[in-house]
Every structure is written in structure tokens, then in C-alpha cells.
Amino acid sequence: MIHRMSLLAGCLLILVSAPLAAGQTPLSPSDLNALGFFKYWSLDLEMDRGGYVRDADRVDDSLYIVSEKGDVFSLHADIGLTRWSRNLSESVYRVFEPQHFASETGSPMVVIATTPRVFVLDRYTGDEVKDLTLGASVGTAVVAQGNSLFFGSSDGHLYSMVWDDPRKHEAIFLWKAMAGGPIGATPHLVNGGEDLIFASQSGNVFNCTAIQKILNWDFQVDGAIEGEIAVDSESVYVGSTDRSLYKLDRVSGVPRWRVRFPEPLHDGPVVIGNMVFQYCDTEGVSAIDAETGKVLWNAPGAKKVVCRTGDRVIVSADMKLLQIAAETGEVLETVHIPPHTRPLVNTEDETLYLVSRLGTVFCAKPKGHPYLTPEAVALAKRELHQPPEIATDTDNEEELKPRSPKRSEVINWEDPLRSTTDIPPLAGKNSKGES
């Protein structure tokens, strides 16, 4: 009898902890209702046999799902339709978070970096525009504007390059800036693409011009910067292994506040509205007032913030989602999610996304949001592979066009960020600087 009971308990444990199968939803209607959400759409990706999801990100109006075999799926974030899918890498290589940009002609593009290669694709069709094999090791997601790409490397440099030189129709490196250590945090283009903000694992944060890499300011923290940095319209937020989270003025680099934690910070902060969320091993997720730096509350055991809906915040823990009052930190609801199901960090809006290991993508909207209608789906299908219409100011067309560096103004030889191996773009010189 005891043997039978033990066997039954083991079977129940297997059933309870079984991962989400294709076609199943990760949250029941009652759990969704408890969180204040309802199911909006669900999609099962056509994964290769034995394939599983490795990464998932939301970027603007798109969801990007990456499999361990290097397949990338682009989904309409609001409707849940697949725009395109293609294989970009082998399983041994990392696929970095996609980044959106507009080409010099205004065409919507996405740049996706893998460890050995960088792909420039049409954002809505997935058609290949450029496939670049770089001599430098890519260590971050690649950011872009117009004809220029910027990325950090494990060799301690930030690189700038033209991905399609109009004369030779090939990629050309423009400059590289010494960062004092490997760069693992994605750089940020700010001020309409005029400036770059980036950080190295040595603890340095830099702001320089995108064209000539002229140093605007730099700031040194007391430890390593291992996670991503967060940038909003006025500030830069940096977590460090010196157990501190810093807020820096985006224009001057002057520190505005510093919040100390009991353990080193290996993950970067997430900014949603007027709150900054930071994970610490012993504290869980902490919510901080972005203006004052005051710690509002801690959620012990929580791993990351997922999204915010009005006065509520959704955070994730081990196989759980917690709904927390944004002002007080009170845990209002707790629901369980299946093993190997990850929530996406969504700073774009109030939508909740969950992705299973086997490729089920689940979307939930807050109560009160209009339901998804067949008419909306039909319209999205017709416009799935083209950008949405955006009103433009014809009086300021020149200001709206993306700006890219001019070859004649790339290098400033007096700049403190200049690398000794920089090559002046002089006529009559080859790629090695020889006549």
C-alpha cells in the first residue's frame, strides 16, 4: 500500500511539474482574472523537431523569438501573427537582441547580430538586405541609424561602421573607441542619433558623438558593469558589482543618486515610467523612485519585473507571477505558471507575454481593453508585411531624415577616445593605410 501511494505521489509530481505542451495556455481564465487580465491571443510556433526557445524580446511593435537552433521568428506583437521566420545562426552561436532602425532612404530595417555575423533585414518581410562577416568579435546587440552600425566587443572597443558603402557596396569600419575593458552592454543612440552612450565591464560609462567619437563625458563606477544599462529621455541608469545602482544625468554625466544594495549587481536595471526596477540576489526585485532614488519596496524571491498596468506591477519568481501594488509593494495576487515558461519583460505597454520552451506564445491584455476582433485580424493580415502609415511633417523633411557620418569628418586625431590603430580615411590609401 505504501509502495502504491509513493508511486502515485511520484506520478502526481511529474504531472504537476510537466512543462507546457504545444496548444496549452500557461494561465487559466481564473488566474488571469485574478491578475486583472484576459487572454488576447495565443500562437504555437512551428519549431523544428527537438527545437526549443532560447530567447524572446519585444522591440517596438514586434516580438522576436529565437530558438536554440538559431531560428528567428518575427511576430506582430499586438495581433500575434507571424511576419517571417528564418535561420540566422548555428546552435553554438549567440543571437543578440534585434534592433530596429530606418535606412538612409527611410526604409524600416532590423539589425540582428550573432557572434560571428551581422544581418540587416527588412523589418516587415525578413528579406535579407546585408549579410556581414566582421573581423571583430561582436559582444553586444548592434544599434543602427541610416547607413551606420555601432556595437561593443569583447576586445574592449566600441566599433562604428558603414554597413553598405555607396561606392563599393560593402561594409567599411570607420572608427573604434577604447573602452578600458570588454563591452557587454548594448550601446544607446541618443539625441536623435547624434550621441552614443556605452559602458564597459571595467566600470566606465561614456557619452561620445556618433560621428567623430568626440568624448562628451565619462563616469567611473567602483565595480564592473556586467548587465545592460538603461537610458531614458533624461538619465542613464547603471548597475555595478560595487553593489550600487547609479542614476547619471544623460547630458552631463553628473550622478544624481546612488542606491546601495547588500550584494553585487550582475543584472541591469529596467525603467518603466517613473520607476526603476533592480534585481539583487538577496533582495529580489527592488522598486525605486526614478526621480529621488528612494527605495519604495522589495519583492523577495522575485527575479525580474514583467510589466506594469496602472497602479499594479507584475513580477516573476520561480514558476510564479506576482501582482504587486506599485506604491506600497503589497503582494495582491500570486499565480503559478508551468515550468520552462518565461515571461517577457515588456516596457512598451501593459501587455503580458509568456513564452514556453516548446514555442507557445501567449498574450494577455488588462481588463477593459477591447477584445481582438476578426476584423482587426483581417486588417493586420493585409498589412502584415508593410510598415504602418505614419504622419510626417513635410515642412521638416530634412530634419526627419536619418543622419549618417560623412567620411571626411570621421576621425578627430586629438580625441581622447582615439585608438592608436585608427585609420584616417584619406584618398589614395588602402585598408591598411598604405599608398
Buried (B, 14 or more C-beta within 10 A) or exposed (E): EEEEEEEEEEEEEEEEEEEBEEEBBBBEEEBBBBBBBBBBBBBBBEBEEEBBBBBBBBBEBBBBBBBBBBBBBBBBBBBBBBBBBBEBBEEEBBBBBBBBBBBBEBEBBBBBBBBBBBBBBBBBBBEEBBEBEBEBBBBBBBBBBBBBBBBBBBBBBBBBBBBBEEEEEEBBBBBBBBBBBBBBBBBBBBBEBEBBBBBBBBBBBBBBBBBBBBBBBBBEBEBBBBBBBBBBEEBBBBBBBBBBBBBBBBBEBEBBBBBEBEEBBBBBBBBBEEBBBBBBEEBBBBBBBBBEBEBBBBBEEBBBBBBBBEEBBBBBBEEBBBBBEBEEBEBBBBBBBBBBBBBBBBBBBBBBBBBBBBBBBBBBBBEEBEEBEEEEBEEBEEBBBEBEEEEEEEEEEEEEEBBBBEBEEBBBEEBEBBBEEBBEBEEEEEEEEEE
